[in-house]
Amino acid sequence: MYLTLFNPNATLPRPYNLFCGILLILCACCLLWHRKRRKLDGFTYGLLYGMIPFIFGEFYAAFGSSKQHDSFFNMSRFMMIIGLICPLTASILDTVKILIKKPLWNKH
């Protein structure tokens, strides 16, 4: 018997997506706990908000797929892309905010 990532005849066709979704929920709980202790920057908020579509994408793929590459799989990947764009955008906006406050050159 060999290990596959997709089993269409099983109750849960993509078990690894479910495992990743549970790990992401644990990471989100850790970020929320860390949020209570101190003020977070923009990247951490972007990471936290980006986890929401990423977690939904993982569970959508784990429970909805019935074929290897079906519409559930494609939609879950689209949600995961949105989840990856959120921290990137937050990081860019955080950097722009820092650069606006502190210019790169000295004015005499």
KEGU-148579 format. One record per atom (N, C-alpha, C): residue in one letter; atom name; x, y, z. Coordinates in steps of 0.2 Angstrom, whole numbers. Example, Ala and Ser with C-alpha at 12.3 -4.5 7.8 and 13.67 -1.06 7.14 Angstrom:
<rs>
R rest atom     X     Y     Z
R    A    N    66   -28    39
R    A   CA    62   -22    39
R    A    C    66   -16    39
R    S    N    64   -11    35
R    S   CA    68    -5    36
R    S    C    64     0    39
</rs>
This chain:
<rs>
R rest atom     X     Y     Z
R    M    N     4    -6     0
R    M   CA     0     0     0
R    M    C     4     6     0
R    Y    N     3    11    -4
R    Y   CA     6    17    -4
R    Y    C     2    23    -2
R    L    N     5    28     0
R    L   CA     2    34     2
R    L    C     1    39    -3
R    T    N    -6    41    -4
R    T   CA    -7    46    -9
R    T    C   -10    52    -6
R    L    N   -10    58    -9
R    L   CA   -13    64    -7
R    L    C   -20    65    -8
R    F    N   -23    61   -12
R    F   CA   -30    61   -14
R    F    C   -33    54   -15
R    N    N   -39    53   -12
R    N   CA   -42    47   -12
R    N    C   -49    48   -13
R    P    N   -52    47   -19
R    P   CA   -59    49   -21
R    P    C   -64    45   -17
R    N    N   -62    39   -15
R    N   CA   -67    34   -13
R    N    C   -68    35    -5
R    A    N   -64    39    -2
R    A   CA   -64    39     5
R    A    C   -69    45     8
R    T    N   -70    44    14
R    T   CA   -75    49    17
R    T    C   -72    56    17
R    L    N   -66    57    18
R    L   CA   -62    63    18
R    L    C   -57    62    12
R    P    N   -58    65     6
R    P   CA   -54    64     0
R    P    C   -47    67     1
R    R    N   -47    72     4
R    R   CA   -40    76     5
R    R    C   -38    77    13
R    P    N   -36    72    16
R    P   CA   -35    72    23
R    P    C   -29    77    25
R    Y    N   -24    78    20
R    Y   CA   -19    82    22
R    Y    C   -21    90    22
R    N    N   -26    91    18
R    N   CA   -28    98    18
R    N    C   -32    99    25
R    L    N   -35    94    27
R    L   CA   -38    95    34
R    L    C   -33    96    39
R    F    N   -28    92    39
R    F   CA   -22    93    44
R    F    C   -19   100    44
R    C    N   -18   103    38
R    C   CA   -15   109    37
R    C    C   -20   115    40
R    G    N   -27   113    38
R    G   CA   -32   118    41
R    G    C   -32   118    49
R    I    N   -31   113    52
R    I   CA   -31   112    59
R    I    C   -24   116    62
R    L    N   -19   115    58
R    L   CA   -13   118    60
R    L    C   -13   126    60
R    L    N   -17   128    54
R    L   CA   -18   135    53
R    L    C   -22   138    59
R    I    N   -27   134    61
R    I   CA   -31   137    66
R    I    C   -28   137    73
R    L    N   -23   133    74
R    L   CA   -19   133    80
R    L    C   -14   139    80
R    C    N   -11   141    74
R    C   CA    -7   146    73
R    C    C   -11   153    74
R    A    N   -17   153    71
R    A   CA   -21   159    72
R    A    C   -23   160    79
R    C    N   -24   155    83
R    C   CA   -26   155    90
R    C    C   -19   158    94
R    C    N   -13   156    92
R    C   CA    -7   159    95
R    C    C    -6   166    93
R    L    N    -8   168    87
R    L   CA    -7   175    85
R    L    C   -13   179    89
R    L    N   -19   177    90
R    L   CA   -24   180    94
R    L    C   -22   181   101
R    W    N   -19   176   104
R    W   CA   -16   176   111
R    W    C   -10   181   112
R    H    N    -6   181   107
R    H   CA     0   186   107
R    H    C    -3   193   106
R    R    N    -9   194   103
R    R   CA   -12   200   102
R    R    C   -14   203   108
R    K    N   -16   199   113
R    K   CA   -18   202   119
R    K    C   -12   205   123
R    R    N    -6   202   122
R    R   CA     0   204   126
R    R    C     3   210   124
R    R    N     3   212   118
R    R   CA     6   218   115
R    R    C     3   220   109
R    K    N     4   226   107
R    K   CA     1   229   101
R    K    C     5   226    95
R    L    N     1   224    90
R    L   CA     4   221    84
R    L    C     5   226    78
R    D    N    10   224    74
R    D   CA    11   229    68
R    D    C     6   227    62
R    G    N     7   230    57
R    G   CA     2   229    51
R    G    C     3   222    48
R    F    N     9   220    48
R    F   CA    11   213    45
R    F    C     7   208    49
R    T    N     7   208    55
R    T   CA     4   203    59
R    T    C    -4   203    58
R    Y    N    -6   209    58
R    Y   CA   -14   209    56
R    Y    C   -15   207    49
R    G    N   -11   208    44
R    G   CA   -12   205    38
R    G    C   -11   198    38
R    L    N    -7   195    42
R    L   CA    -6   188    42
R    L    C   -12   185    46
R    L    N   -15   188    51
R    L   CA   -21   186    54
R    L    C   -27   186    50
R    Y    N   -28   191    46
R    Y   CA   -33   192    41
R    Y    C   -32   187    35
R    G    N   -26   186    33
R    G   CA   -25   182    28
R    G    C   -26   174    29
R    M    N   -26   173    36
R    M   CA   -27   166    38
R    M    C   -34   164    37
R    I    N   -39   168    37
R    I   CA   -46   167    36
R    I    C   -47   164    30
R    P    N   -46   167    24
R    P   CA   -47   163    18
R    P    C   -43   157    16
R    F    N   -37   157    19
R    F   CA   -32   151    19
R    F    C   -35   145    22
R    I    N   -38   146    28
R    I   CA   -41   141    32
R    I    C   -47   138    28
R    F    N   -51   143    26
R    F   CA   -57   141    22
R    F    C   -56   137    16
R    G    N   -50   139    13
R    G   CA   -48   136     7
R    G    C   -46   129     8
R    E    N   -42   128    14
R    E   CA   -40   121    16
R    E    C   -46   117    17
R    F    N   -51   119    21
R    F   CA   -57   115    23
R    F    C   -61   114    17
R    Y    N   -62   119    12
R    Y   CA   -66   118     6
R    Y    C   -63   113     2
R    A    N   -56   112     1
R    A   CA   -53   107    -3
R    A    C   -54   100     1
R    A    N   -53   100     7
R    A   CA   -53    94    11
R    A    C   -60    91    11
R    F    N   -65    95    11
R    F   CA   -72    92    12
R    F    C   -76    92     5
R    G    N   -74    96     1
R    G   CA   -78    97    -5
R    G    C   -76    93   -11
R    S    N   -69    92   -12
R    S   CA   -67    89   -18
R    S    C   -69    81   -19
R    S    N   -71    80   -25
R    S   CA   -72    73   -27
R    S    C   -68    70   -32
R    K    N   -64    75   -36
R    K   CA   -60    73   -41
R    K    C   -53    76   -40
R    Q    N   -48    74   -43
R    Q   CA   -41    77   -42
R    Q    C   -41    84   -43
R    H    N   -43    87   -49
R    H   CA   -43    94   -50
R    H    C   -50    96   -53
R    D    N   -55    97   -48
R    D   CA   -61    99   -49
R    D    C   -62   107   -47
R    S    N   -69   109   -48
R    S   CA   -70   116   -46
R    S    C   -69   118   -39
R    F    N   -70   113   -34
R    F   CA   -69   114   -27
R    F    C   -61   115   -26
R    F    N   -57   111   -29
R    F   CA   -50   112   -29
R    F    C   -47   118   -31
R    N    N   -50   120   -37
R    N   CA   -48   127   -40
R    N    C   -50   133   -36
R    M    N   -56   132   -33
R    M   CA   -59   138   -29
R    M    C   -55   138   -22
R    S    N   -53   133   -20
R    S   CA   -49   133   -13
R    S    C   -42   136   -15
R    R    N   -39   134   -20
R    R   CA   -33   137   -22
R    R    C   -33   145   -23
R    F    N   -39   147   -26
R    F   CA   -40   154   -27
R    F    C   -40   157   -20
R    M    N   -44   154   -15
R    M   CA   -44   157    -8
R    M    C   -38   157    -5
R    M    N   -34   152    -6
R    M   CA   -27   152    -3
R    M    C   -23   157    -6
R    I    N   -23   159   -12
R    I   CA   -20   164   -15
R    I    C   -21   171   -12
R    I    N   -28   172   -11
R    I   CA   -30   178    -8
R    I    C   -27   178    -1
R    G    N   -27   173     3
R    G   CA   -24   172     9
R    G    C   -17   174     9
R    L    N   -13   173     4
R    L   CA    -6   174     3
R    L    C    -5   182     1
R    I    N   -10   185    -2
R    I   CA    -9   192    -4
R    I    C   -10   196     2
R    C    N   -14   194     7
R    C   CA   -15   199    12
R    C    C    -9   201    16
R    P    N    -5   196    18
R    P   CA     1   198    22
R    P    C     6   202    18
R    L    N     6   200    11
R    L   CA    11   204     7
R    L    C     9   211     6
R    T    N     2   212     5
R    T   CA     0   219     5
R    T    C     1   223    11
R    A    N     0   219    17
R    A   CA     1   223    23
R    A    C     8   224    25
R    S    N    12   220    22
R    S   CA    20   221    23
R    S    C    22   227    19
R    I    N    19   228    13
R    I   CA    21   233     8
R    I    C    18   240    11
R    L    N    12   240    14
R    L   CA     9   246    17
R    L    C    13   248    23
R    D    N    15   243    27
R    D   CA    19   244    33
R    D    C    25   248    31
R    T    N    29   245    26
R    T   CA    35   248    24
R    T    C    34   255    21
R    V    N    29   256    17
R    V   CA    27   263    14
R    V    C    26   268    20
R    K    N    22   266    25
R    K   CA    21   270    31
R    K    C    27   272    35
R    I    N    32   267    35
R    I   CA    38   269    38
R    I    C    42   273    34
R    L    N    42   272    28
R    L   CA    46   277    23
R    L    C    44   284    23
R    I    N    37   285    24
R    I   CA    34   291    24
R    I    C    36   295    30
R    K    N    36   292    36
R    K   CA    38   295    42
R    K    C    46   297    42
R    K    N    50   293    39
R    K   CA    57   294    39
R    K    C    60   294    32
R    P    N    62   300    30
R    P   CA    65   300    23
R    P    C    71   297    22
R    L    N    73   295    16
R    L   CA    79   291    15
R    L    C    85   296    15
R    W    N    84   302    14
R    W   CA    90   307    13
R    W    C    89   312    18
R    N    N    95   316    20
R    N   CA    94   321    24
R    N    C    93   327    21
R    K    N    89   332    23
R    K   CA    88   338    21
R    K    C    91   343    25
R    H    N    96   347    21
R    H   CA   100   352    25
R    H    C    97   359    24
</rs>
